[in-house]
Amino acid sequence: EVQVVESGGDLVQAGGSLRLSCATSGLNFDDYAIGWFRQAPGKEREGVSCISRRRDGDGTTYYGDSVKGRFTISSDSAKNTVDLQMNELQPEDTAVYYCGAIKWEGQCMTILSMVIAETWGRGTRVTVSS
């Protein structure tokens, strides 16, 4: 059974940084795309960043426009984790952040644009104060 569990959410001031972690089990990183998504109060869930592997074995990453240049996604296959380093946080980044996993090959941007995953975590809350 595939499971994902998020951690690392907190209250932080604008301009600060946080590192979220998604602990996975029951999956092989070579066969899955892992995405970070977020849902702000009163808004729909949106894709933030994702990581996946192409057939040639190279990893690929993708970022939503609102976080490009500020957030960095990375994976550690030895620890089975996918982290999201978030820098220069702004109040508009306030949301519950979810990790999602889906069996996937190739570019993962589609899972962000369509907000899809086969397995979702329960989320971790990030609050950015101004």
C-alpha atoms as a printed R data frame, in Angstrom:
    type eleno elety resid chain resno       x      y       z
1   ATOM     1    CA   GLU     A     1   0.000  0.000   0.000
2   ATOM     2    CA   VAL     A     2   1.351  3.402  -0.998
3   ATOM     3    CA   GLN     A     3   1.363  5.977   1.790
4   ATOM     4    CA   VAL     A     4   2.613  9.562   2.030
5   ATOM     5    CA   VAL     A     5   2.907 11.667   5.175
6   ATOM     6    CA   GLU     A     6   3.733 15.371   5.220
7   ATOM     7    CA   SER     A     7   5.610 17.235   7.930
8   ATOM     8    CA   GLY     A     8   7.359 20.538   8.493
9   ATOM     9    CA   GLY     A     9   4.523 23.045   8.380
10  ATOM    10    CA   ASP     A    10   4.758 25.979  10.768
11  ATOM    11    CA   LEU     A    11   4.115 29.669  11.353
12  ATOM    12    CA   VAL     A    12   6.790 31.853   9.788
13  ATOM    13    CA   GLN     A    13   7.253 35.536   9.073
14  ATOM    14    CA   ALA     A    14   7.234 36.930   5.558
15  ATOM    15    CA   GLY     A    15  10.636 36.524   3.955
16  ATOM    16    CA   GLY     A    16  11.404 33.431   5.995
17  ATOM    17    CA   SER     A    17  11.987 29.819   4.982
18  ATOM    18    CA   LEU     A    18  10.520 26.410   5.728
19  ATOM    19    CA   ARG     A    19  11.349 22.913   4.608
20  ATOM    20    CA   LEU     A    20   8.503 20.472   4.144
21  ATOM    21    CA   SER     A    21   9.074 16.757   3.937
22  ATOM    22    CA   CYS     A    22   6.964 14.006   2.404
23  ATOM    23    CA   ALA     A    23   7.746 10.565   3.780
24  ATOM    24    CA   THR     A    24   6.697  7.844   1.358
25  ATOM    25    CA   SER     A    25   6.295  4.098   1.655
26  ATOM    26    CA   GLY     A    26   5.176  1.334  -0.652
27  ATOM    27    CA   LEU     A    27   6.452  2.919  -3.848
28  ATOM    28    CA   ASN     A    28   9.495  3.026  -6.101
29  ATOM    29    CA   PHE     A    29  10.643  6.535  -7.008
30  ATOM    30    CA   ASP     A    30  11.521  5.318 -10.508
31  ATOM    31    CA   ASP     A    31   7.863  4.520 -11.191
32  ATOM    32    CA   TYR     A    32   6.116  7.404  -9.453
33  ATOM    33    CA   ALA     A    33   5.759 11.134  -9.664
34  ATOM    34    CA   ILE     A    34   5.524 12.966  -6.351
35  ATOM    35    CA   GLY     A    35   3.859 16.333  -6.221
36  ATOM    36    CA   TRP     A    36   3.404 19.074  -3.683
37  ATOM    37    CA   PHE     A    37   0.060 20.831  -3.768
38  ATOM    38    CA   ARG     A    38  -1.524 23.491  -1.596
39  ATOM    39    CA   GLN     A    39  -4.965 24.702  -0.695
40  ATOM    40    CA   ALA     A    40  -5.531 28.144   0.755
41  ATOM    41    CA   PRO     A    41  -8.716 28.992   2.682
42  ATOM    42    CA   GLY     A    42 -11.616 29.425   0.296
43  ATOM    43    CA   LYS     A    43  -9.576 28.403  -2.734
44  ATOM    44    CA   GLU     A    44  -9.170 25.283  -4.815
45  ATOM    45    CA   ARG     A    45  -6.180 23.013  -4.431
46  ATOM    46    CA   GLU     A    46  -3.342 23.964  -6.764
47  ATOM    47    CA   GLY     A    47  -0.133 22.344  -7.902
48  ATOM    48    CA   VAL     A    48   3.102 23.727  -6.453
49  ATOM    49    CA   SER     A    49   5.940 21.465  -7.573
50  ATOM    50    CA   CYS     A    50   6.576 17.906  -8.694
51  ATOM    51    CA   ILE     A    51   9.399 15.479  -9.332
52  ATOM    52    CA   SER     A    52   9.450 12.420 -11.567
53  ATOM    53    CA   ARG     A    53  11.795 10.271 -13.551
54  ATOM    54    CA   ARG     A    54  12.090  9.922 -17.315
55  ATOM    55    CA   ARG     A    55  12.734  6.660 -19.146
56  ATOM    56    CA   ASP     A    56  16.404  7.582 -19.506
57  ATOM    57    CA   GLY     A    57  16.631  7.683 -15.739
58  ATOM    58    CA   ASP     A    58  17.095 11.420 -15.380
59  ATOM    59    CA   GLY     A    59  14.938 13.140 -12.813
60  ATOM    60    CA   THR     A    60  12.716 16.010 -13.839
61  ATOM    61    CA   THR     A    61  11.163 18.740 -11.773
62  ATOM    62    CA   TYR     A    62   8.483 21.313 -12.438
63  ATOM    63    CA   TYR     A    63   7.290 24.381 -10.561
64  ATOM    64    CA   GLY     A    64   4.182 26.483 -10.602
65  ATOM    65    CA   ASP     A    65   4.723 30.059 -11.748
66  ATOM    66    CA   SER     A    66   3.971 31.523  -8.325
67  ATOM    67    CA   VAL     A    67   6.799 29.605  -6.623
68  ATOM    68    CA   LYS     A    68   9.401 29.385  -9.376
69  ATOM    69    CA   GLY     A    69  12.752 30.656  -8.137
70  ATOM    70    CA   ARG     A    70  11.704 30.484  -4.472
71  ATOM    71    CA   PHE     A    71  10.873 26.806  -3.911
72  ATOM    72    CA   THR     A    72  13.058 23.781  -4.598
73  ATOM    73    CA   ILE     A    73  11.908 20.174  -4.677
74  ATOM    74    CA   SER     A    74  14.277 17.282  -4.071
75  ATOM    75    CA   SER     A    75  14.069 13.558  -3.468
76  ATOM    76    CA   ASP     A    76  16.142 11.146  -1.422
77  ATOM    77    CA   SER     A    77  15.565  7.579  -2.582
78  ATOM    78    CA   ALA     A    78  17.552  6.173   0.352
79  ATOM    79    CA   LYS     A    79  15.232  7.867   2.837
80  ATOM    80    CA   ASN     A    80  12.119  7.629   0.619
81  ATOM    81    CA   THR     A    81  11.421 11.304   1.113
82  ATOM    82    CA   VAL     A    82  10.580 14.238  -1.117
83  ATOM    83    CA   ASP     A    83  11.344 17.626   0.381
84  ATOM    84    CA   LEU     A    84  10.146 21.076  -0.562
85  ATOM    85    CA   GLN     A    85  12.487 23.888   0.434
86  ATOM    86    CA   MET     A    86  10.508 27.110   0.544
87  ATOM    87    CA   ASN     A    87  12.359 30.418   0.644
88  ATOM    88    CA   GLU     A    88  11.193 34.032   0.530
89  ATOM    89    CA   LEU     A    89   7.809 33.016   1.860
90  ATOM    90    CA   GLN     A    90   4.977 35.485   1.439
91  ATOM    91    CA   PRO     A    91   1.532 35.701   3.088
92  ATOM    92    CA   GLU     A    92  -0.015 34.408  -0.135
93  ATOM    93    CA   ASP     A    93   1.891 31.151   0.410
94  ATOM    94    CA   THR     A    94  -0.298 30.469   3.440
95  ATOM    95    CA   ALA     A    95  -2.095 27.181   2.863
96  ATOM    96    CA   VAL     A    96  -2.327 23.547   3.794
97  ATOM    97    CA   TYR     A    97   0.346 21.765   1.780
98  ATOM    98    CA   TYR     A    98  -0.335 18.260   0.536
99  ATOM    99    CA   CYS     A    99   1.917 15.593  -0.866
100 ATOM   100    CA   GLY     A   100   0.516 13.400  -3.612
101 ATOM   101    CA   ALA     A   101   1.888 10.320  -5.366
102 ATOM   102    CA   ILE     A   102   0.884  8.836  -8.702
103 ATOM   103    CA   LYS     A   103   2.340  6.126 -10.897
104 ATOM   104    CA   TRP     A   104   3.888  8.157 -13.703
105 ATOM   105    CA   GLU     A   105   6.655  8.293 -16.266
106 ATOM   106    CA   GLY     A   106   8.116 11.368 -17.884
107 ATOM   107    CA   GLN     A   107   7.407 15.050 -17.277
108 ATOM   108    CA   CYS     A   108   5.189 15.588 -14.270
109 ATOM   109    CA   MET     A   109   3.772 19.004 -15.092
110 ATOM   110    CA   THR     A   110   0.434 17.422 -15.993
111 ATOM   111    CA   ILE     A   111  -0.170 16.230 -12.446
112 ATOM   112    CA   LEU     A   112   0.274 19.808 -11.231
113 ATOM   113    CA   SER     A   113  -1.994 21.401 -13.813
114 ATOM   114    CA   MET     A   114  -4.702 18.786 -13.335
115 ATOM   115    CA   VAL     A   115  -4.108 18.433  -9.563
116 ATOM   116    CA   ILE     A   116  -4.107 14.667  -9.660
117 ATOM   117    CA   ALA     A   117  -2.661 11.975  -7.445
118 ATOM   118    CA   GLU     A   118  -3.525  8.416  -6.589
119 ATOM   119    CA   THR     A   119  -2.489  8.761  -2.970
120 ATOM   120    CA   TRP     A   120  -2.787 11.916  -0.864
121 ATOM   121    CA   GLY     A   121  -1.393 12.814   2.511
122 ATOM   122    CA   ARG     A   122  -3.368 14.624   5.200
123 ATOM   123    CA   GLY     A   123  -1.484 17.860   4.726
124 ATOM   124    CA   THR     A   124   0.705 20.152   6.789
125 ATOM   125    CA   ARG     A   125  -0.242 23.756   7.524
126 ATOM   126    CA   VAL     A   126   1.978 26.667   6.536
127 ATOM   127    CA   THR     A   127   1.107 30.125   7.817
128 ATOM   128    CA   VAL     A   128   3.098 33.155   6.710
129 ATOM   129    CA   SER     A   129   2.547 36.321   8.718
130 ATOM   130    CA   SER     A   130   3.116 39.770   7.272
